Amino acid sequence: MAIDLKPLLSDNALNMRRSVIRDLLSVATRPEIISFAGGFPNAETFPIEELKKIMMKIMDEQGAIALQYGPTEGYIPFKQEILKRCHANGMSGDLGNLIITTASQQALDLISRIFINPHDVVLCGLPSYLGALQAFWSYQAEPYGVRDGEDNFAIMEKLISQGKKPKFLYAIPDFQNPSGVTMTLEERKDVIELSRKYDLYIIEDSPYREIRFEGEPQPTMYSMAPDRVILLGTFSKTFVPGFRLGYILANHDIIEHIVVAKQSSDLCTPTFNQMVAAEYMKSGLYEKNIGKICELYHHKKDLMIQSFEKYMPEGVTWTNPEGGLFLFLKLPEQYDTRELFDIAIKKNVAFVIGEAFHCDGSGKNTMRLNFSYATDEKIVEGVKRLSDSINELYGRHA
């Protein structure tokens, strides 16, 4: 007779939630389906031939080091290359301010582990990145969502009056996932002022910042207030996701706590992957490939929006991001994209329901679409199928 598992599980395990995106991908990856659901970079941007040469060079010259354990803090030459880019973008810091993580999802988990106690409140956007919400929930936090345009200071006073002062504030300032929206300079200043007034850290999640193909870049909040901001970066969208490389840039005391937390998690991020990435960056190939990525994604975003303008029925609106991989589609309030998803799958097109990104269960009439991954032909055909699905949804409720 099998053991009853539930009474043995920790409170943290019982509080974990499945990823709606990952569950959808099990359906959306069927070959006949055009998927706008995943956050996949386009494989055309993967520098396969260049990496082959770099890998062989490393194995010939430093194979024993590459295959060995490394320091928890990360491979120093890789950290140096990251710091060069940080300094070029106005961000201060030295080797002690930086730790390499197994992509940014581990960074979110480590941040949650060292800061969150059960029932702590975390301030975040409505909508906000599902992976971050999952990390917060897994440590029994209570995310509190704030919509664009709401009075952050009034919300903070309300929470404090209820004995629920947030532990920290989480934001994706550039090309937010899922909305694609970028915070203005004034909005960044407002968040920093909030953090100073109420003594909060800001978690600045920055996975897409370098994929800007329109408009003028805004400064990172870390560059504006390094004493208040913990910056998370990743190479999953700008290099290769399979290497699982990310980093945290923060003050020394925070990094020390993260080092200890990481030691009990995975000891170290794979040395070989870091060595390859360091050599790739040092050679100038990384910078060159960023340009290729921006050009390709700019084209695909424009194509998707042109297709919306041509095929979408009345009442559908969308964001128009200046970079990144995603945009957000909104139906009239009375419609539910869960119902739409069932219709769309039968027409062999997939997306992610927007409700998954709303910690309060709102956003039922929204959806996230990825424009980086599909071919041009599939973008156009997928938008046609999605438009047909929306028209069918409208017809059901006429």
Stockholm file with secondary structure:
# STOCKHOLM 1.0

chainA/1-398         MAIDLKPLLSDNALNMRRSVIRDLLSVATRPEIISFAGGFPNAETFPIEELKKIMMKIMDEQGAIALQYGPTEGYIPFKQEILKRCHANGMSGDLGNLIITTASQQALDLISRIFINPHDVVLCGLPSYLGALQAFWSYQAEPYGVRDGEDNFAIMEKLISQGKKPKFLYAIPDFQNPSGVTMTLEERKDVIELSRKYDLYIIEDSPYREIRFEGEPQPTMYSMAPDRVILLGTFSKTFVPGFRLGYILANHDIIEHIVVAKQSSDLCTPTFNQMVAAEYMKSGLYEKNIGKICELYHHKKDLMIQSFEKYMPEGVTWTNPEGGLFLFLKLPEQYDTRELFDIAIKKNVAFVIGEAFHCDGSGKNTMRLNFSYATDEKIVEGVKRLSDSINELYGRHA
#=GR chainA/1-398 SS CCCCCGGGSCHHHHHCCCCHHHHHHHHHTSTTCEECCSCCCCGGGCCHHHHHHHHHHHHHHHHHHHTSCCCTTCCHHHHHHHHHHHHHTTCCCCGGGEEEESHHHHHHHHHHHHHCCTTCEEEEESSCCHHHHHHHHHTTCEEEEECTTSCHHHHHHHHHHTTCCCSEEEECCSSCTTTCCCCCHHHHHHHHHHHHHHTCEEEEECSSTTCBCSSCCCCCHHHHCTTTEEEEEESTTTTCGGGCCEEEECCHHHHHHHHHHHHTTTSSCCHHHHHHHHHHHHTTHHHHHHHHHHHHHHHHHHHHHHHHHHHCCTTCEECCCSBSSEEEEECCTTCCHHHHHHHHHHTTEECEEGGGGCTTSCCTTEEEEECSSSCHHHHHHHHHHHHHHHHHHHHHTC
#=GC SS_cons         CCCCCGGGSCHHHHHCCCCHHHHHHHHHTSTTCEECCSCCCCGGGCCHHHHHHHHHHHHHHHHHHHTSCCCTTCCHHHHHHHHHHHHHTTCCCCGGGEEEESHHHHHHHHHHHHHCCTTCEEEEESSCCHHHHHHHHHTTCEEEEECTTSCHHHHHHHHHHTTCCCSEEEECCSSCTTTCCCCCHHHHHHHHHHHHHHTCEEEEECSSTTCBCSSCCCCCHHHHCTTTEEEEEESTTTTCGGGCCEEEECCHHHHHHHHHHHHTTTSSCCHHHHHHHHHHHHTTHHHHHHHHHHHHHHHHHHHHHHHHHHHCCTTCEECCCSBSSEEEEECCTTCCHHHHHHHHHHTTEECEEGGGGCTTSCCTTEEEEECSSSCHHHHHHHHHHHHHHHHHHHHHTC
//
